[in-house]
Amino acid sequence: LLRRIRKPILTRWGYVSNAADHIMKHLKEWKLWLIRCYHSSSKKDGLLARNALALMSDKVLCDLQFFCVFNECFWRVEFAWLERIDGLSRASGHSSHEMPLQVFYMRRKLMM
């Protein structure tokens, strides 16, 4: 039964947080690359770059920085729990039989 239970979508947020961390760590390189794409001869590349550059406002970057810090302080620990090898099923990933307890601990940490 445990093999048939799908992993929650929540675990895929690890990819989102990794991408956000990468953008913040390499922001100058990303901006330079997007500026080059904007000035390229391709209309599609220029349009994509212009839209991506528009997302680099101070407000968006501030939100992204908050997301990265919150991710580092809270989510990384929770993702490590979700991705561990489960003792009961011997499989990596979500342990549905322990999820109610884990949600209780997560809420408790947020309320402190």
Residue frames as a rotation matrix with the C-alpha (Angstrom) as fourth column:
LEU 1
0.566 0.824 0.000 0.00
0.824 -0.566 0.000 0.00
0.000 0.000 -1.000 0.00
LEU 2
0.436 -0.443 -0.783 2.76
0.210 -0.796 0.568 2.47
-0.875 -0.412 -0.254 0.89
ARG 3
-0.637 -0.701 0.322 4.31
0.451 0.000 0.892 2.03
-0.625 0.714 0.316 -2.55
ARG 4
-0.229 0.644 0.730 1.05
0.942 -0.042 0.333 3.08
0.245 0.764 -0.597 -4.20
ILE 5
0.651 0.443 -0.617 0.71
0.622 -0.777 0.098 6.30
-0.436 -0.448 -0.781 -2.19
ARG 6
0.424 -0.457 0.782 2.04
0.655 -0.441 -0.614 9.13
0.625 0.773 0.112 -4.34
LYS 7
-0.515 -0.662 -0.545 4.53
0.853 -0.463 -0.242 11.63
-0.092 -0.589 0.803 -3.01
PRO 8
0.453 0.729 -0.513 2.97
0.654 -0.663 -0.365 14.99
-0.606 -0.170 -0.777 -2.20
ILE 9
0.648 -0.140 0.749 3.41
0.568 -0.566 -0.598 17.94
0.508 0.812 -0.288 -4.54
LEU 10
0.970 -0.238 0.038 5.07
-0.196 -0.686 0.701 19.70
-0.141 -0.688 -0.712 -1.60
THR 11
0.396 -0.883 0.251 8.31
0.435 0.421 0.796 17.82
-0.809 -0.206 0.551 -2.18
ARG 12
0.255 -0.286 0.924 8.65
0.954 -0.083 -0.289 19.47
0.159 0.955 0.252 -5.59
TRP 13
0.988 0.089 0.126 9.05
0.063 -0.979 0.195 22.83
0.141 -0.185 -0.973 -3.88
GLY 14
0.427 -0.903 -0.037 12.66
0.361 0.133 0.923 21.83
-0.829 -0.408 0.383 -3.34
TYR 15
-0.122 -0.433 0.893 13.26
0.991 -0.003 0.134 22.58
-0.056 0.902 0.429 -7.02
VAL 16
0.644 0.436 0.629 11.66
0.482 -0.869 0.109 26.00
0.595 0.233 -0.770 -6.65
SER 17
0.939 -0.309 -0.153 13.80
-0.023 -0.497 0.867 26.86
-0.344 -0.811 -0.474 -3.64
ASN 18
0.105 -0.939 0.326 16.97
0.684 0.306 0.662 25.68
-0.722 0.154 0.675 -5.39
ALA 19
0.047 -0.019 0.999 16.15
0.923 -0.382 -0.051 27.90
0.382 0.924 0.000 -8.37
ALA 20
0.896 0.327 0.302 15.45
0.187 -0.892 0.411 30.90
0.404 -0.312 -0.860 -6.12
ASP 21
0.675 -0.718 -0.168 18.73
0.191 -0.050 0.980 30.38
-0.712 -0.694 0.103 -4.25
HIS 22
-0.075 -0.726 0.684 20.61
0.919 0.216 0.331 30.14
-0.388 0.653 0.651 -7.54
ILE 23
0.386 0.291 0.875 19.08
0.690 -0.721 -0.065 33.35
0.612 0.629 -0.479 -8.87
MET 24
0.999 0.018 0.052 19.93
-0.021 -0.740 0.672 35.28
0.050 -0.672 -0.738 -5.70
LYS 25
0.451 -0.891 0.051 23.51
0.320 0.215 0.923 33.94
-0.833 -0.400 0.382 -5.60
HIS 26
-0.522 -0.642 0.562 24.11
0.716 0.029 0.697 34.68
-0.464 0.766 0.445 -9.29
LEU 27
0.452 0.836 -0.310 21.91
0.552 -0.535 -0.639 37.74
-0.700 0.118 -0.704 -9.78
LYS 28
0.105 -0.479 -0.871 24.56
-0.485 -0.790 0.376 39.81
-0.868 0.383 -0.315 -11.62
GLU 29
-0.867 -0.461 0.192 25.26
-0.104 0.542 0.834 37.00
-0.488 0.703 -0.518 -14.07
TRP 30
-0.260 0.864 0.431 21.53
0.846 0.420 -0.329 36.48
-0.466 0.279 -0.840 -14.69
LYS 31
0.529 0.464 -0.710 21.00
0.155 -0.876 -0.457 40.20
-0.834 0.132 -0.536 -15.36
LEU 32
-0.305 -0.723 -0.620 23.95
-0.594 -0.364 0.717 40.35
-0.744 0.587 -0.318 -17.78
TRP 33
-0.869 -0.001 0.495 22.73
0.298 0.798 0.524 37.27
-0.396 0.603 -0.693 -19.63
LEU 34
0.095 0.989 0.110 19.19
0.822 -0.016 -0.569 38.65
-0.561 0.145 -0.815 -19.88
ILE 35
0.360 -0.043 -0.932 20.48
-0.259 -0.964 -0.055 42.01
-0.896 0.261 -0.359 -21.18
ARG 36
-0.735 -0.654 -0.180 22.47
-0.398 0.202 0.895 40.15
-0.549 0.729 -0.408 -23.86
CYS 37
-0.624 0.582 0.521 19.36
0.704 0.709 0.051 38.16
-0.340 0.399 -0.852 -24.78
TYR 38
0.334 0.783 -0.524 17.32
0.452 -0.621 -0.641 41.36
-0.827 -0.023 -0.561 -24.91
HIS 39
0.211 -0.353 -0.912 19.74
-0.627 -0.764 0.150 42.88
-0.749 0.540 -0.383 -27.43
SER 40
-0.608 -0.408 0.682 19.92
0.186 0.761 0.621 39.71
-0.772 0.504 -0.387 -29.51
SER 41
-0.870 0.234 -0.433 18.46
-0.492 -0.379 0.784 39.58
0.019 0.895 0.445 -32.98
SER 42
-0.718 0.623 -0.309 15.77
0.486 0.767 0.418 37.06
0.498 0.150 -0.854 -32.03
LYS 43
-0.298 0.710 0.638 12.37
-0.517 -0.682 0.518 38.57
0.802 -0.176 0.570 -31.22
LYS 44
0.617 0.561 -0.552 11.45
0.096 0.643 0.760 35.62
0.781 -0.522 0.342 -29.00
ASP 45
-0.084 -0.736 -0.672 14.67
0.903 0.229 -0.364 35.88
0.421 -0.637 0.645 -26.96
GLY 46
-0.823 -0.242 0.514 14.25
0.118 -0.958 -0.262 39.63
0.556 -0.155 0.817 -26.64
LEU 47
0.073 0.944 0.323 10.64
-0.478 -0.251 0.842 39.34
0.875 -0.216 0.433 -25.49
LEU 48
0.594 0.091 -0.799 11.50
0.491 0.746 0.450 36.65
0.637 -0.660 0.399 -22.96
ALA 49
-0.416 -0.853 -0.316 14.44
0.829 -0.213 -0.517 38.66
0.374 -0.477 0.796 -21.64
ARG 50
-0.634 0.231 0.738 12.40
-0.203 -0.971 0.129 41.87
0.746 -0.068 0.662 -21.41
ASN 51
0.475 0.880 0.003 9.71
-0.308 0.163 0.937 40.12
0.824 -0.446 0.349 -19.36
ALA 52
0.437 -0.395 -0.808 12.29
0.771 0.628 0.110 38.45
0.464 -0.671 0.579 -17.11
LEU 53
-0.675 -0.713 0.188 14.09
0.545 -0.654 -0.524 41.76
0.496 -0.252 0.831 -16.56
ALA 54
-0.188 0.702 0.687 10.78
-0.398 -0.694 0.600 43.36
0.898 -0.160 0.410 -15.60
LEU 55
0.741 0.474 -0.476 10.55
0.161 0.562 0.811 40.80
0.652 -0.678 0.341 -12.80
MET 56
-0.088 -0.870 -0.485 13.83
0.880 0.159 -0.446 42.02
0.466 -0.466 0.752 -11.34
SER 57
0.292 0.265 0.919 12.26
-0.125 -0.942 0.311 44.99
0.948 -0.205 -0.242 -9.56
ASP 58
-0.664 -0.559 0.497 13.29
-0.515 -0.141 -0.846 45.81
0.542 -0.817 -0.194 -6.00
LYS 59
0.065 0.795 0.603 9.93
-0.988 0.134 -0.070 44.53
-0.137 -0.591 0.795 -4.70
VAL 60
0.833 0.258 -0.490 10.24
-0.394 0.898 -0.197 41.16
0.389 0.357 0.849 -6.44
LEU 61
-0.037 -0.933 -0.358 13.87
-0.045 0.359 -0.932 40.75
0.998 -0.018 -0.056 -5.40
CYS 62
-0.549 -0.069 0.833 12.95
-0.795 -0.265 -0.546 41.58
0.258 -0.962 0.090 -1.80
ASP 63
0.521 0.809 0.274 10.21
-0.843 0.537 0.016 38.94
-0.134 -0.239 0.962 -1.89
LEU 64
0.678 -0.336 -0.654 12.61
-0.151 0.806 -0.572 36.45
0.719 0.486 0.496 -3.43
GLN 65
-0.445 -0.869 0.218 15.20
-0.359 -0.050 -0.932 37.17
0.821 -0.493 -0.289 -0.74
PHE 66
-0.180 0.482 0.858 12.56
-0.977 0.017 -0.214 36.60
-0.118 -0.876 0.467 1.97
PHE 67
0.816 0.507 -0.278 11.58
-0.556 0.820 -0.138 33.32
0.158 0.267 0.951 0.31
CYS 68
0.244 -0.820 -0.518 15.23
-0.099 0.510 -0.854 32.19
0.965 0.260 0.043 0.27
VAL 69
-0.641 -0.488 0.592 15.80
-0.588 -0.182 -0.788 33.05
0.492 -0.853 -0.170 3.94
PHE 70
0.165 0.785 0.597 12.53
-0.957 0.274 -0.096 31.43
-0.238 -0.556 0.796 5.05
ASN 71
0.771 0.068 -0.633 13.40
-0.380 0.847 -0.372 28.39
0.511 0.527 0.679 2.98
GLU 72
-0.189 -0.952 -0.243 16.81
-0.178 0.276 -0.945 28.12
0.966 -0.135 -0.221 4.63
CYS 73
-0.693 -0.098 0.714 15.46
-0.687 -0.208 -0.696 28.58
0.216 -0.973 0.077 8.17
PHE 74
-0.080 0.806 0.587 12.34
-0.793 0.305 -0.528 26.42
-0.604 -0.508 0.614 7.92
TRP 75
0.714 0.593 -0.372 11.77
-0.688 0.499 -0.526 24.36
-0.126 0.632 0.764 4.79
ARG 76
-0.055 -0.801 -0.596 15.18
-0.773 0.412 -0.483 22.74
0.632 0.434 -0.642 4.38
VAL 77
-0.781 -0.186 0.597 14.69
-0.581 0.568 -0.583 20.77
-0.231 -0.802 -0.552 7.61
GLU 78
0.134 0.932 0.338 11.20
-0.546 0.354 -0.759 19.72
-0.827 -0.083 0.556 6.55
PHE 79
0.610 0.029 -0.792 12.37
-0.768 0.269 -0.582 18.66
0.196 0.963 0.187 3.08
ALA 80
-0.535 -0.837 -0.116 15.14
-0.745 0.533 -0.402 16.60
0.399 -0.129 -0.908 4.65
TRP 81
-0.517 0.434 0.738 12.44
-0.469 0.578 -0.668 14.79
-0.717 -0.691 -0.096 6.66
LEU 82
0.539 0.820 -0.194 10.30
-0.589 0.201 -0.783 14.23
-0.603 0.536 0.591 3.57
GLU 83
0.523 -0.388 -0.759 13.22
-0.744 0.225 -0.629 12.91
0.415 0.894 -0.171 1.51
ARG 84
-0.323 -0.693 0.645 14.67
-0.910 0.415 -0.010 10.52
-0.260 -0.590 -0.764 4.11
ILE 85
-0.602 0.111 -0.791 14.53
-0.252 0.913 0.320 6.73
0.758 0.391 -0.522 3.84
ASP 86
0.203 0.801 0.564 11.41
-0.901 -0.072 0.428 5.59
0.383 -0.595 0.707 5.68
GLY 87
-0.676 -0.515 0.527 11.96
-0.714 0.634 -0.296 2.85
-0.181 -0.577 -0.796 8.25
LEU 88
-0.013 0.778 0.629 8.62
-0.340 0.588 -0.734 1.15
-0.940 -0.223 0.256 7.57
SER 89
0.892 0.451 -0.037 8.52
-0.159 0.238 -0.958 1.12
-0.423 0.860 0.284 3.78
ARG 90
0.097 -0.963 0.253 12.32
0.491 0.267 0.829 1.27
-0.866 0.044 0.499 3.22
ALA 91
0.230 0.064 0.971 11.61
0.944 -0.257 -0.207 3.78
0.236 0.964 -0.119 0.45
SER 92
-0.826 -0.472 -0.307 12.82
0.522 -0.847 -0.100 7.32
-0.213 -0.242 0.946 0.10
GLY 93
-0.680 0.549 0.487 10.30
0.037 -0.637 0.770 10.10
0.733 0.541 0.413 0.15
HIS 94
-0.261 0.713 0.651 6.98
-0.777 -0.555 0.297 10.81
0.573 -0.428 0.699 1.78
SER 95
-0.925 0.035 -0.380 5.95
0.250 0.807 -0.535 8.87
0.288 -0.589 -0.755 4.88
SER 96
-0.317 0.883 0.346 2.18
-0.256 -0.430 0.866 9.21
0.913 0.186 0.362 4.87
HIS 97
0.332 0.473 -0.816 1.72
0.601 0.560 0.570 7.30
0.727 -0.680 -0.099 8.12
GLU 98
-0.243 -0.487 -0.839 3.74
0.951 -0.290 -0.106 10.01
-0.192 -0.823 0.534 9.96
MET 99
-0.522 -0.022 0.853 2.39
0.530 -0.792 0.303 13.08
0.669 0.610 0.425 8.18
PRO 100
0.597 0.775 0.208 -0.17
0.331 -0.474 0.816 14.19
0.731 -0.418 -0.539 10.83
LEU 101
0.634 -0.442 -0.635 2.56
0.694 -0.037 0.719 14.26
-0.341 -0.896 0.283 13.46
GLN 102
-0.436 -0.849 0.299 4.92
0.892 -0.362 0.271 16.12
-0.122 0.385 0.915 11.13
VAL 103
-0.105 0.492 0.864 2.28
0.450 -0.751 0.483 18.75
0.887 0.439 -0.142 10.35
PHE 104
0.857 0.392 -0.335 1.76
0.448 -0.243 0.861 19.23
0.256 -0.888 -0.383 14.09
TYR 105
0.197 -0.876 -0.441 5.49
0.811 -0.107 0.574 19.86
-0.550 -0.471 0.689 14.58
MET 106
-0.525 -0.376 0.764 5.67
0.794 -0.539 0.280 22.21
0.306 0.754 0.581 11.61
ARG 107
0.350 0.740 0.574 2.75
0.352 -0.672 0.651 24.32
0.868 -0.026 -0.496 12.88
ARG 108
0.812 -0.084 -0.578 4.25
0.573 -0.077 0.816 24.36
-0.113 -0.994 -0.014 16.34
LYS 109
-0.238 -0.971 -0.020 7.56
0.911 -0.230 0.343 25.67
-0.338 0.063 0.939 14.98
LEU 110
-0.413 0.136 0.900 5.77
0.589 -0.714 0.378 28.43
0.695 0.686 0.215 13.07
MET 111
0.627 0.764 0.151 3.84
0.333 -0.439 0.835 29.51
0.704 -0.473 -0.530 16.17
MET 112
0.380 -0.549 -0.744 6.94
0.910 0.077 0.407 29.84
-0.166 -0.832 0.529 18.37
